[in-house]
C-alpha cells in the first residue's frame, strides 16, 4: 500500500507526528547493563487474544504482516469489510485491531464501526500527512504506523501498545464451571446453583486450585505449597480443616462426593468435569448482535432438511459454523467400535489429518474421546495447561497452532453418535454465548441424524 493510493501524496518527513530515534548498537551495548538490553523474541510477546486484521488481504500480504504473524505464531482473524470487522470484534476479545485500507474514504466507516465495540488498541497502517494523523487519533486511533519500515518495525510498535493494555495479557479464562457450580475468576465470586457462596480467601484459593486440575489426584504437599506457600509438614492439618469447611459450604458429601474426593495416601481430587469459559468481549452498550447467530441457525436447519447422507449434513454443519467466525477450525468424528473416525473438517493442519487418519481411540486421555465417554462438553483455554489431564491430545497438538478447544458430544436419541471439536488459535476460551450457540447448532444437527437414520451408534458408556 503506497501513500499515493491512500492519501493522495507523501508529505515531508519533518511533518511526521512520530519522531524516529535511532541508537547506534555499539553505544547501546556499552551503556546498558548486561541482560537489560536483551531483545525479546516476537513469539514471547504474542498476545492471548487474536489480532483483528481489517482491510484487503492483499494489503497485509504486501506489507509482510500476514507472513510475520504466521512466522511468530501470533493469533489473528481477518475481516474484509466493515460489517464483518464489527461482528468479529463483538463475539470475541481482540488484542489489537490493525486497519489497512486502499482508499481514504473507507477508513472512517471502519473506525466509527469498530471503536465503539472494543477498547483494544486500534492501529492504522498508512503514511498520511500530519493533519490526517491528528484527525485519526482524535477519532479513536491509537497509532498510525507506516508499513514502509517493514513488519518488524510495525510489530515492535504494536508490542509497545500491548504492554499498556492489561486485558491483552490476561489469561483467556474467566469462569470455571461444573455441575451447578460456577467460579468467576475476575470477581472471585463463587455460585452454587445460583446461590452465592461466602468463601474465605483461602477457601476460594483452594477451590480454584482443585478445579483447575480436574480429575487429577493432587498430593497434599502440592496443594499446601500452591495454596499457602508453606512446607508440607506445616500444612497438612490446615488443609484437612479447610477441605471440610469447603465441603460444608458446597453441600458436598465426603462419602459420595460431587466435587472434592479424598485420595487415600495421596491427597484430594476434584471429580467434576470442569469447563473453562472465556470472558465475553466488551461490546456496544446495546450488546452484541444476536441476529447473525439466529441467521446461522436458520440456515443450518433449513439446509439440513435437504441433506440425505451423514456426509452432506456434516459438510453443511461445518459450513454454517465456519461462516460465523466463532472458531478457527473444527472437525466432526463418528464413533465406530473402539475408535472415532473423521467425517468432516475445516482448516485443520495437514499433519493432524495424517495423525487421525486411522481413527482416534476411545480413551479418556483424549479430550475428544472424554467428551464421548462422559457425554459432557469439554472446554479449556489452552492445551498446554490441559496436558496432564489429556496427555494424548497434548501429544497430537505438539505442532499445532491451535490452543483453545471445545469438544461437544453428538447424540442420537440417548446414545452418543460422535462429537464435534472446535479450536481457536488464541488462548481465549469460548464464552457462554459461543458455547450456547454451538450446543444449539449440534442439537439441530442431531435432529437431522434421526431423520437420515444412520447406522446404530455406540450406546453411551457407563463410567
Secondary structure, DSSP 8 states (H G I E B T S, - for coil): --HHHHHSS---GGG-SS------HHHHHHHS-TTTT----GGGG--SSEEEEEE-HHHHHHTTHHHHHHHTT--EEEESSHHHHHHHHHHS-EEEEEEE-SSHHHHHHHHHHHGGG--SEEEEE----HHHHHHHHHTT-SEEE-GGG-HHHHHHHHHHHHTT-GGGGS-B--EEEETTEEEETTTTEEEETTEEE---HHHHHHHHHHHTTTT--EEHHHHHHHHT---HHHHHHHHHHHHHHHHHHHT--TTS-SSEEEETTTEEEE-S--EEE-------TT----HHHHHHHHHHHHHHTT--SHHHHHHHHHHHHHHHTS-SEEEEEEEETTEEEEEEEES--HHHHHHTTT-EE--TTSHHHHHHHH-S-EEES-TTTTTTTSHHHHHHTTT-S--EEEEEEEEETTEEEEEEEEEESSSB---HHHHHHHHHHHHHHHHHHHHHT-S--------
